[in-house]
Amino acid sequence: MKVVTIWKRLALLASILSGLYLAGCTSGAERIDKLLETLPMPSNVDLLYEQDGVRQGSQDACFFPYTKQLYGTNQSFEQIVTFYTSTLDQAGWHKRVDDLVPPGSLSWEKGRDFWLSLSSDPRLDFPEEVVSDAHSHYETVYFLVVTYIDRIAREKCLGRKY
């Protein structure tokens, strides 16, 4: 009788632990969505287009989920850069400077899991008609890319052990 009780308790414990593990599993896209809810945004900007995807690296373990968001505003791009430069630092983001950031590009990282890039040239990243329409309605069109980098991708693909 005691053996059956022990097995029942072990099965219940395994079920609880499994449920806790699955509740803790959040996809990269979901993590990006949660981050975007807290990302500081300049006033008077309009989200015009959003695109989710995954970049694939050279190894099977190397995949990087991302979200690209296209914005339009009547502020200058310099004002947008000033906003992000000052507010991201206050929100725990740090300027990224490494071999993966093209010269002259603006990029930040938060913790070890997120990268954010800011660009003023959306022509290659969004549909032509969307970009053309945006330029006809706004002084400045820019986009953000938020990328999630999980532990496996950091270690196997980027060679970072932190």
Secondary structure, DSSP 4 states (H G I P E B T S, - for coil): -HHHHHHHHHHHHHHHHHHHHHHH---HHHHHHHHHHHS---TTEEEEEEEEEEEE-SSTT-EEEEEEEEEEESS-HHHHHHHHHHHHHHTTEEE--STTSPTT-EEEEETTTEEEEEES--TTTS-HHHHHHHHHH-SEEEEEEEEE--HHIIIIIS----
